[in-house]
Amino acid sequence: MPPYFESITIPYTYNIEDSLNKWIGKNLKGRYYVSKSVDLDSKNQMNTHIKVGFEEGRELAYFMLACPLLKYK
């Protein structure tokens, strides 16, 4: 992901990466980045999360407000 992209991190759930790609491709027009990552927390346990970045900050804001995948856990 380019350093000038604005991004958020989302907890990983089953098949969310594909669903996010489909939703973004259908509803937004700018360039974006979606990637699954694994890191260690303070207790040395592995955490898997999705990083989503957008070239334009307004697309990130729209994504966070409108994407139904972020509202339900």
Phi and psi in radians as a Rosetta constraint file:
Dihedral C 1 N 2 CA 2 C 2 CIRCULARHARMONIC -1.087 0.35
Dihedral N 2 CA 2 C 2 N 3 CIRCULARHARMONIC 2.591 0.35
Dihedral C 2 N 3 CA 3 C 3 CIRCULARHARMONIC -1.163 0.35
Dihedral N 3 CA 3 C 3 N 4 CIRCULARHARMONIC -0.322 0.35
Dihedral C 3 N 4 CA 4 C 4 CIRCULARHARMONIC -1.557 0.35
Dihedral N 4 CA 4 C 4 N 5 CIRCULARHARMONIC -0.056 0.35
Dihedral C 4 N 5 CA 5 C 5 CIRCULARHARMONIC -1.247 0.35
Dihedral N 5 CA 5 C 5 N 6 CIRCULARHARMONIC 2.545 0.35
Dihedral C 5 N 6 CA 6 C 6 CIRCULARHARMONIC -1.688 0.35
Dihedral N 6 CA 6 C 6 N 7 CIRCULARHARMONIC 2.388 0.35
Dihedral C 6 N 7 CA 7 C 7 CIRCULARHARMONIC -2.436 0.35
Dihedral N 7 CA 7 C 7 N 8 CIRCULARHARMONIC 2.873 0.35
Dihedral C 7 N 8 CA 8 C 8 CIRCULARHARMONIC -2.369 0.35
Dihedral N 8 CA 8 C 8 N 9 CIRCULARHARMONIC 2.833 0.35
Dihedral C 8 N 9 CA 9 C 9 CIRCULARHARMONIC -2.033 0.35
Dihedral N 9 CA 9 C 9 N 10 CIRCULARHARMONIC 2.320 0.35
Dihedral C 9 N 10 CA 10 C 10 CIRCULARHARMONIC -2.128 0.35
Dihedral N 10 CA 10 C 10 N 11 CIRCULARHARMONIC 2.376 0.35
Dihedral C 10 N 11 CA 11 C 11 CIRCULARHARMONIC -1.033 0.35
Dihedral N 11 CA 11 C 11 N 12 CIRCULARHARMONIC 2.463 0.35
Dihedral C 11 N 12 CA 12 C 12 CIRCULARHARMONIC -1.386 0.35
Dihedral N 12 CA 12 C 12 N 13 CIRCULARHARMONIC 2.301 0.35
Dihedral C 12 N 13 CA 13 C 13 CIRCULARHARMONIC -2.282 0.35
Dihedral N 13 CA 13 C 13 N 14 CIRCULARHARMONIC 2.880 0.35
Dihedral C 13 N 14 CA 14 C 14 CIRCULARHARMONIC -0.945 0.35
Dihedral N 14 CA 14 C 14 N 15 CIRCULARHARMONIC 2.195 0.35
Dihedral C 14 N 15 CA 15 C 15 CIRCULARHARMONIC 1.128 0.35
Dihedral N 15 CA 15 C 15 N 16 CIRCULARHARMONIC 0.279 0.35
Dihedral C 15 N 16 CA 16 C 16 CIRCULARHARMONIC -1.260 0.35
Dihedral N 16 CA 16 C 16 N 17 CIRCULARHARMONIC -0.512 0.35
Dihedral C 16 N 17 CA 17 C 17 CIRCULARHARMONIC -1.081 0.35
Dihedral N 17 CA 17 C 17 N 18 CIRCULARHARMONIC -0.822 0.35
Dihedral C 17 N 18 CA 18 C 18 CIRCULARHARMONIC -1.146 0.35
Dihedral N 18 CA 18 C 18 N 19 CIRCULARHARMONIC -0.716 0.35
Dihedral C 18 N 19 CA 19 C 19 CIRCULARHARMONIC -1.127 0.35
Dihedral N 19 CA 19 C 19 N 20 CIRCULARHARMONIC -0.693 0.35
Dihedral C 19 N 20 CA 20 C 20 CIRCULARHARMONIC -1.127 0.35
Dihedral N 20 CA 20 C 20 N 21 CIRCULARHARMONIC -0.763 0.35
Dihedral C 20 N 21 CA 21 C 21 CIRCULARHARMONIC -1.028 0.35
Dihedral N 21 CA 21 C 21 N 22 CIRCULARHARMONIC -0.749 0.35
Dihedral C 21 N 22 CA 22 C 22 CIRCULARHARMONIC -1.148 0.35
Dihedral N 22 CA 22 C 22 N 23 CIRCULARHARMONIC -0.779 0.35
Dihedral C 22 N 23 CA 23 C 23 CIRCULARHARMONIC -1.139 0.35
Dihedral N 23 CA 23 C 23 N 24 CIRCULARHARMONIC -0.791 0.35
Dihedral C 23 N 24 CA 24 C 24 CIRCULARHARMONIC -1.116 0.35
Dihedral N 24 CA 24 C 24 N 25 CIRCULARHARMONIC -0.787 0.35
Dihedral C 24 N 25 CA 25 C 25 CIRCULARHARMONIC -1.061 0.35
Dihedral N 25 CA 25 C 25 N 26 CIRCULARHARMONIC -0.568 0.35
Dihedral C 25 N 26 CA 26 C 26 CIRCULARHARMONIC -1.442 0.35
Dihedral N 26 CA 26 C 26 N 27 CIRCULARHARMONIC -0.601 0.35
Dihedral C 26 N 27 CA 27 C 27 CIRCULARHARMONIC -1.877 0.35
Dihedral N 27 CA 27 C 27 N 28 CIRCULARHARMONIC -0.279 0.35
Dihedral C 27 N 28 CA 28 C 28 CIRCULARHARMONIC -2.158 0.35
Dihedral N 28 CA 28 C 28 N 29 CIRCULARHARMONIC 2.802 0.35
Dihedral C 28 N 29 CA 29 C 29 CIRCULARHARMONIC -2.012 0.35
Dihedral N 29 CA 29 C 29 N 30 CIRCULARHARMONIC -0.380 0.35
Dihedral C 29 N 30 CA 30 C 30 CIRCULARHARMONIC -1.422 0.35
Dihedral N 30 CA 30 C 30 N 31 CIRCULARHARMONIC 3.128 0.35
Dihedral C 30 N 31 CA 31 C 31 CIRCULARHARMONIC -1.339 0.35
Dihedral N 31 CA 31 C 31 N 32 CIRCULARHARMONIC 2.518 0.35
Dihedral C 31 N 32 CA 32 C 32 CIRCULARHARMONIC -2.533 0.35
Dihedral N 32 CA 32 C 32 N 33 CIRCULARHARMONIC 2.984 0.35
Dihedral C 32 N 33 CA 33 C 33 CIRCULARHARMONIC -2.436 0.35
Dihedral N 33 CA 33 C 33 N 34 CIRCULARHARMONIC 2.301 0.35
Dihedral C 33 N 34 CA 34 C 34 CIRCULARHARMONIC -2.349 0.35
Dihedral N 34 CA 34 C 34 N 35 CIRCULARHARMONIC 2.215 0.35
Dihedral C 34 N 35 CA 35 C 35 CIRCULARHARMONIC -2.608 0.35
Dihedral N 35 CA 35 C 35 N 36 CIRCULARHARMONIC 2.513 0.35
Dihedral C 35 N 36 CA 36 C 36 CIRCULARHARMONIC -1.589 0.35
Dihedral N 36 CA 36 C 36 N 37 CIRCULARHARMONIC 2.358 0.35
Dihedral C 36 N 37 CA 37 C 37 CIRCULARHARMONIC -2.319 0.35
Dihedral N 37 CA 37 C 37 N 38 CIRCULARHARMONIC 2.715 0.35
Dihedral C 37 N 38 CA 38 C 38 CIRCULARHARMONIC -2.213 0.35
Dihedral N 38 CA 38 C 38 N 39 CIRCULARHARMONIC 2.344 0.35
Dihedral C 38 N 39 CA 39 C 39 CIRCULARHARMONIC -2.511 0.35
Dihedral N 39 CA 39 C 39 N 40 CIRCULARHARMONIC 3.063 0.35
Dihedral C 39 N 40 CA 40 C 40 CIRCULARHARMONIC -1.835 0.35
Dihedral N 40 CA 40 C 40 N 41 CIRCULARHARMONIC 2.417 0.35
Dihedral C 40 N 41 CA 41 C 41 CIRCULARHARMONIC -1.556 0.35
Dihedral N 41 CA 41 C 41 N 42 CIRCULARHARMONIC -3.000 0.35
Dihedral C 41 N 42 CA 42 C 42 CIRCULARHARMONIC -1.182 0.35
Dihedral N 42 CA 42 C 42 N 43 CIRCULARHARMONIC -0.313 0.35
Dihedral C 42 N 43 CA 43 C 43 CIRCULARHARMONIC -1.714 0.35
Dihedral N 43 CA 43 C 43 N 44 CIRCULARHARMONIC 0.238 0.35
Dihedral C 43 N 44 CA 44 C 44 CIRCULARHARMONIC 1.031 0.35
Dihedral N 44 CA 44 C 44 N 45 CIRCULARHARMONIC 0.632 0.35
Dihedral C 44 N 45 CA 45 C 45 CIRCULARHARMONIC -1.867 0.35
Dihedral N 45 CA 45 C 45 N 46 CIRCULARHARMONIC 2.502 0.35
Dihedral C 45 N 46 CA 46 C 46 CIRCULARHARMONIC -1.307 0.35
Dihedral N 46 CA 46 C 46 N 47 CIRCULARHARMONIC 2.361 0.35
Dihedral C 46 N 47 CA 47 C 47 CIRCULARHARMONIC -2.148 0.35
Dihedral N 47 CA 47 C 47 N 48 CIRCULARHARMONIC 2.303 0.35
Dihedral C 47 N 48 CA 48 C 48 CIRCULARHARMONIC -1.856 0.35
Dihedral N 48 CA 48 C 48 N 49 CIRCULARHARMONIC 2.321 0.35
Dihedral C 48 N 49 CA 49 C 49 CIRCULARHARMONIC -2.532 0.35
Dihedral N 49 CA 49 C 49 N 50 CIRCULARHARMONIC 2.914 0.35
Dihedral C 49 N 50 CA 50 C 50 CIRCULARHARMONIC -1.931 0.35
Dihedral N 50 CA 50 C 50 N 51 CIRCULARHARMONIC 2.286 0.35
Dihedral C 50 N 51 CA 51 C 51 CIRCULARHARMONIC -1.847 0.35
Dihedral N 51 CA 51 C 51 N 52 CIRCULARHARMONIC 2.209 0.35
Dihedral C 51 N 52 CA 52 C 52 CIRCULARHARMONIC -2.115 0.35
Dihedral N 52 CA 52 C 52 N 53 CIRCULARHARMONIC 2.192 0.35
Dihedral C 52 N 53 CA 53 C 53 CIRCULARHARMONIC -2.262 0.35
Dihedral N 53 CA 53 C 53 N 54 CIRCULARHARMONIC 2.643 0.35
Dihedral C 53 N 54 CA 54 C 54 CIRCULARHARMONIC -2.306 0.35
Dihedral N 54 CA 54 C 54 N 55 CIRCULARHARMONIC 2.551 0.35
Dihedral C 54 N 55 CA 55 C 55 CIRCULARHARMONIC -1.181 0.35
Dihedral N 55 CA 55 C 55 N 56 CIRCULARHARMONIC -0.653 0.35
Dihedral C 55 N 56 CA 56 C 56 CIRCULARHARMONIC -1.878 0.35
Dihedral N 56 CA 56 C 56 N 57 CIRCULARHARMONIC 2.300 0.35
Dihedral C 56 N 57 CA 57 C 57 CIRCULARHARMONIC -1.083 0.35
Dihedral N 57 CA 57 C 57 N 58 CIRCULARHARMONIC -0.555 0.35
Dihedral C 57 N 58 CA 58 C 58 CIRCULARHARMONIC -1.185 0.35
Dihedral N 58 CA 58 C 58 N 59 CIRCULARHARMONIC -0.518 0.35
Dihedral C 58 N 59 CA 59 C 59 CIRCULARHARMONIC -1.245 0.35
Dihedral N 59 CA 59 C 59 N 60 CIRCULARHARMONIC -0.630 0.35
Dihedral C 59 N 60 CA 60 C 60 CIRCULARHARMONIC -1.095 0.35
Dihedral N 60 CA 60 C 60 N 61 CIRCULARHARMONIC -0.769 0.35
Dihedral C 60 N 61 CA 61 C 61 CIRCULARHARMONIC -1.079 0.35
Dihedral N 61 CA 61 C 61 N 62 CIRCULARHARMONIC -0.783 0.35
Dihedral C 61 N 62 CA 62 C 62 CIRCULARHARMONIC -1.101 0.35
Dihedral N 62 CA 62 C 62 N 63 CIRCULARHARMONIC -0.753 0.35
Dihedral C 62 N 63 CA 63 C 63 CIRCULARHARMONIC -1.004 0.35
Dihedral N 63 CA 63 C 63 N 64 CIRCULARHARMONIC -0.810 0.35
Dihedral C 63 N 64 CA 64 C 64 CIRCULARHARMONIC -1.171 0.35
Dihedral N 64 CA 64 C 64 N 65 CIRCULARHARMONIC -0.555 0.35
Dihedral C 64 N 65 CA 65 C 65 CIRCULARHARMONIC -1.463 0.35
Dihedral N 65 CA 65 C 65 N 66 CIRCULARHARMONIC -0.642 0.35
Dihedral C 65 N 66 CA 66 C 66 CIRCULARHARMONIC -1.801 0.35
Dihedral N 66 CA 66 C 66 N 67 CIRCULARHARMONIC -0.376 0.35
Dihedral C 66 N 67 CA 67 C 67 CIRCULARHARMONIC -1.227 0.35
Dihedral N 67 CA 67 C 67 N 68 CIRCULARHARMONIC 2.065 0.35
Dihedral C 67 N 68 CA 68 C 68 CIRCULARHARMONIC -1.218 0.35
Dihedral N 68 CA 68 C 68 N 69 CIRCULARHARMONIC -0.324 0.35
Dihedral C 68 N 69 CA 69 C 69 CIRCULARHARMONIC -1.212 0.35
Dihedral N 69 CA 69 C 69 N 70 CIRCULARHARMONIC -0.342 0.35
Dihedral C 69 N 70 CA 70 C 70 CIRCULARHARMONIC -1.557 0.35
Dihedral N 70 CA 70 C 70 N 71 CIRCULARHARMONIC -0.250 0.35
Dihedral C 70 N 71 CA 71 C 71 CIRCULARHARMONIC -1.574 0.35
Dihedral N 71 CA 71 C 71 N 72 CIRCULARHARMONIC -0.364 0.35
Dihedral C 71 N 72 CA 72 C 72 CIRCULARHARMONIC -2.054 0.35
Dihedral N 72 CA 72 C 72 N 73 CIRCULARHARMONIC 2.375 0.35
